[in-house]
């Protein structure tokens, strides 16, 4: 079945997805996928240019009712504490 969505609708979906993060983003993506893309993460990826893995995770969370916990603090650069910053400044002088 071919999917026909107006450009304004696709822009609206992308706008909403860009404003959400984590579990809420996956839940919204899964809902869109079920309603408009026949529960196909690949079709949604092709039309909305979103991560297929994110959509699949959202669909699995929706299907099982179990939420995956995000681990943002385990990725990326660690923030330095204020005491570390102060001690680094004093030791450089």
Secondary structure, 3 states (H helix, E strand, C coil): CCCCCCHHHHHHHHHHHHHCCHHHHHHHHHHHHHHHCCCCHHHHHHHHCCCHHHHHHHHHHHHHCCCCCCCHHHCCCCCCCHHHHHHHHHHHC
